[in-house]
Structures are given as C-alpha cells and as structure tokens.
Amino acid sequence: MEEADLRGIIESVEARIDRYFLDESGELSLKGNYEIIGGGDGWTFTRETGLASRMAMYNDGITAFAVLVAEKSDRSYVYTLGRRSVWTPFHLQKLYAKLNEEESHIVTESNRWGGSDTIGGSPRDTGSRLSPERLQEIINATLSK
C-alpha cells in the first residue's frame, strides 16, 4: 500500500469517528433479505436471499426459524435451524434427534444434524435429503408432541 492510500484510510476512519462523536453519523439500513416459504406455530421457514437475512428476520420479529440456505446440484439441501435465545420455545435438540432418526441412512458420528441450543443445521458432508416440504412436516409434527 502506498503512503497516500494508507493516509486516505486513516482520514476516512477519523472522519467517521468525528461524525459519530458529533452525533452526525446517522444509521445505515440493514441489507438483509429473505423469503418466507412456510413455518408453523411459533416458527418461520425462510429461504435466504441476502447476506444479513437472519439479522433481518430478527429485526422483523422472527425469533425461531428454519432456513433453506442452498439446494445443491445433487438434490441435497443445506438448512440452518435457529432461535433468538434459549428462552424461545423452538427445541433444537429435540429436532436434531428426530431429523437424525429420519435421515439415519446418511447420518454418521461426524455427519449429522446438530449444533448448539440456539443454532445448528443439516449434515455438513452430505447435506440433507429432506425436501423443504418434508422438513416442515417433521418440524411441525415434532414440536406438536
């Protein structure tokens, strides 16, 4: 990087800090997009269509979700399941167990539905073979028990 380039970066950052302290910084709108494709009682099923889609969902009041992240060329799917906090009634551990049972033909110790109490998803190596419609059915049936 040339001296002028580095000086430009430093001056730009300094100007932003000055605007912040002078209460002249303003706000940028969140550029996150998603499409609602289904859901159930207390949760929403979406398709990601932007980089900050989950932040946009939280901003729009969605606190429990399943997200279709991608459909792969081999007809497998990448999903994320999540909830805003452990107090949100969307029992991920229960869902992981049921989904692993449903896809036992592809599940191994290192390739399984799983994650934490607030975020997780489909098997990493193979993705899921469950269609979005089938995933929604399983989630709704599991949560209603």
PEPEWO-V727335 format. One record per residue. OMEGA is omega as a letter, one per 30 degrees, with the letter a starting at -180 (* if undefined). BURIAL is # if it has 24 or more other ideal C-beta (glycine too) atoms within 12 Angstrom, else .. Layout:
omega:OMEGA burial:BURIAL
omega:OMEGA burial:BURIAL
This chain:
omega:l burial:.
omega:a burial:.
omega:a burial:.
omega:l burial:.
omega:l burial:.
omega:l burial:.
omega:l burial:.
omega:l burial:.
omega:a burial:.
omega:a burial:.
omega:l burial:.
omega:l burial:.
omega:l burial:.
omega:l burial:.
omega:l burial:.
omega:l burial:.
omega:l burial:.
omega:l burial:.
omega:l burial:.
omega:a burial:.
omega:l burial:.
omega:a burial:.
omega:l burial:.
omega:a burial:.
omega:a burial:.
omega:l burial:.
omega:l burial:.
omega:l burial:.
omega:l burial:.
omega:a burial:.
omega:l burial:.
omega:a burial:.
omega:l burial:.
omega:l burial:#
omega:l burial:.
omega:a burial:#
omega:l burial:.
omega:l burial:.
omega:a burial:#
omega:a burial:.
omega:l burial:.
omega:l burial:.
omega:a burial:#
omega:l burial:#
omega:a burial:#
omega:l burial:#
omega:l burial:#
omega:l burial:#
omega:l burial:.
omega:a burial:.
omega:a burial:.
omega:a burial:.
omega:a burial:#
omega:l burial:#
omega:l burial:.
omega:l burial:#
omega:l burial:#
omega:l burial:#
omega:a burial:.
omega:l burial:.
omega:l burial:.
omega:a burial:#
omega:l burial:.
omega:a burial:#
omega:l burial:#
omega:a burial:#
omega:l burial:#
omega:a burial:#
omega:a burial:#
omega:l burial:.
omega:a burial:.
omega:a burial:.
omega:l burial:.
omega:l burial:.
omega:l burial:.
omega:a burial:#
omega:l burial:#
omega:a burial:#
omega:l burial:#
omega:l burial:#
omega:a burial:#
omega:l burial:#
omega:a burial:#
omega:l burial:#
omega:l burial:.
omega:l burial:.
omega:l burial:.
omega:a burial:.
omega:l burial:.
omega:a burial:#
omega:a burial:#
omega:a burial:#
omega:l burial:.
omega:l burial:.
omega:l burial:#
omega:a burial:#
omega:a burial:.
omega:a burial:#
omega:l burial:#
omega:l burial:#
omega:a burial:.
omega:a burial:#
omega:a burial:#
omega:a burial:.
omega:l burial:.
omega:a burial:#
omega:l burial:#
omega:l burial:.
omega:a burial:.
omega:a burial:.
omega:a burial:.
omega:l burial:#
omega:l burial:#
omega:a burial:#
omega:a burial:.
omega:l burial:.
omega:a burial:.
omega:a burial:#
omega:l burial:#
omega:a burial:#
omega:a burial:#
omega:l burial:#
omega:a burial:#
omega:a burial:.
omega:a burial:.
omega:a burial:.
omega:l burial:#
omega:l burial:#
omega:a burial:#
omega:l burial:#
omega:l burial:.
omega:l burial:#
omega:a burial:.
omega:l burial:.
omega:l burial:#
omega:l burial:#
omega:a burial:.
omega:a burial:#
omega:a burial:#
omega:l burial:.
omega:a burial:.
omega:a burial:#
omega:a burial:#
omega:a burial:.
omega:* burial:.
